[in-house]
């Protein structure tokens, strides 16, 4: 079932602009100054960064349990992980990003903002998911604007403990959800919640919460690009 909820824009606007303004301002300035070098985002204006990156990243904040150990797949410029970490110091993050330059940027952000319990790994998700140190070790996996949901599920679900949750940030995703049902089931997941919401300047957005109900078969993710070329 798809639900609609109204995000508390006022609450998170106050956090970004007042309670945590120094860190969000520093993060914004780093994005703007480093974007040409690192190719971090197509959104380069301050208003767009505020609404489309910062507020949107915080839309799923309530789905992250206290003290959760979180893995983010395809971190890019650090969304939703960095805004979430600024607001939720209790969360521990492992950021997985395959592009070395983006990892350098993320490490710079972590140092500049003095964010503890944040680790940046320069690896491909399909390789990391087969590591004994990472596979089925996390409470939450999250991703934003990385791939279609069937492909993304194959990247993310192997990292989760049974009972953990995969939080996918999407635009309008009704078609993606339908085409991902088989992949989610094969990978040991179950769609628990789908919530549509609207943010100023962002249009309709969707949060998809997938609960991991059984271990992911060892052969997944398949690697060699099969997750994208031949999704489950």
N, C-alpha and C positions, 0 to 999 in steps of 0.2 A: 504494500500500500504506500502511496506517495502522500506525504504530508507537506503542508506549507507552514512555515513559521516566520515570524518577524524578528529579525536580529535586533538586539538592543544597541542600535547605532550610537545613541547618546552615551551609553556606558563606555563603549570601546573608544569613542572619540575622545572622551575625557581621559582615558588611560593613555592614549597615544599623545594627545596634545598637552596634558598636564602631568599626570602621575609618573609617566615614563618618557617624558618629552625629550630629555637629554639623549637617551639611547636611540629613540626613534629618529631624532634629528641627525645624529651621527651616522646611523645606518643609511638614511636617505642621502646624505651628502656623499657617502662612500659609493652608493649606487650610481649617483649622477657623475661623480668624478672618474669612476672606473669603468663605466659601461662601454665606452668605445674600445677600451683595451681588452675587456673580457667578454664582450657580447652577452651581457647578462639579461637584458630585457628590452622589448620593443616599446615599453611604456617609460617615457623619459621626462614627463612633466610632473611637477610636484603634486598636483591634484590627482592625477592618475595613480601615482605611487601610493598616495594616501588611501584612496578608495579601492583600487583594483589589486593592490598588493597588501597593504597593511590591514585594512578592515576585512578584506576577504579572507586573509589568512586566519584572522581571529574568529571567523564565523563558526568554526568547528571546535572552539576552545573547550566547551562544556563536555565534549565527547572524550577528552583525554583524562583518564583517572589520575588521582593524586599519586605523585611519585612514579608515574609510569616510565618505563624504559622504552623509548620511541626510536624507530628507524625511519628515516625519510629516504625515499627512492627518487633519484634524479633531482637533486637539490637545486641545481642551477644557481640563481641569485639568493637562495635561502628562504623560499616560500613554500609552505607556511612556517617552516621551522624557526627562523630567527624571530619573527614577531611573537610566536607562541612562547619561545624561551624567554624573551624580554618580559612578558606578562606573567609567565608561569615558571618561576625559578625552581620549582620542585621537579620539573620534568628533566629527564636525561635524554640526550639526543645523540644518535649516530647518523651522520649525513653521508649518504652514498652518492658520489658524483664521478662520472667517467672522464670528464674533461679536466685536465690538470690545471689549466688557467683558472677555471671556476673554483677549484679546490683552493688555490692560492688566495683568491678573493675571500672565500668563506673563512679560511684560517685567519685572514687579516681582520675580518669582522669580529670573529670570536675573541681575538686578542684586544682589539680596540674597545669593545664593549664589555670586556672582562666577564664573559659568559663561561661559567664553570659547567662541568659535566657535558661538554659538547665535543664530539670527536668527528673529524672529517676524514673519510676514506676515499682515496682515488682509485676506485675499482668499478667494474661493471656489475650491475645488480645480479645478472645471471651467473656470474662467477662467485660473488660474495655469498649468494644463497646456498652454495654447496660447501661453504666453509664451516667446519665444526664449531668455530667461535661465534658464528652469526646465525646459522640455521636454527629456526624455531627457538630463538632466545629472547624475543621482544614481546612486550605487552601490546604495543600499538605500532602499526606501520601506516605511513601517510605519504601521499603524493599529490601533486597539483600540476596539471597541464603537461603530462609526460607522454601518455599513449592512450589508446582506447581501452575501455575498462576490461575487456577480455584479456588483452595483452598485459595490462597493468596488474591484473590479479595474479598472473603467472610470475611476474617479477616480485610481487609483494607478499603474497600469502606464505611462501616458504620460510620467510623470516619470523613468522609469528608462532608463539606458543599456542597450543590448543587452549581455547578460551579467550585468546587475544582478538583484537579488532583491527581491521584495515579501514582507514578513513580516506576516501577518495574525494577530492575537490574537483567539481566539474561544472561546465555550463549546463544548458538543457540536455538531459542525458537519458530520456526515456528509451530511445532506440538503442543506445549503448547498453543499458541495463538488460534489455531483452536479449541482445546478442551475446551477453556475458554469462547468462544463466548456466550454461553447460560448463564453461570454464570454472566458474566459482564452485560448482558441485564437485567436479573432478579434482580440484585443488584442495578440497577439504573445507570449503567455506559455505556460508549461508547468508543471504542478504537479510539483514536484521532491520534496517531502517533506511528510508530514502526521504530526504527533506529538501524541498525547494524553498528558496528565499530570494529576496531582492535587496540589493544595496544601491545607494545613489551612484550613478555613473557606471554601474556594472551590469544592469539588466538582470535577467533571471539566472540564478545559480543553483547548483545542486550539491548536497552532501550525501554521500552513499556510505553507509556503515555495514561492513561485512564481518560477521563473526566467524572465527575459525573453530569448527566443531570436531575436526578430526585431523590427524597428521597428513601433511602433503606427501603424496607418493614421491619416492626418492628421485625419480627421473626428472622431476620438474624443479626449476625451469630448464627447458631443453637446451638453450644456448644456440650459438651460431645463427642468430637472427630468426629462429623458427617461431619465437613468440610473436613477432610482428608479421612475418611472411605467411604463417599458417596458424593463426590463433585457434585455440581450442573451441 
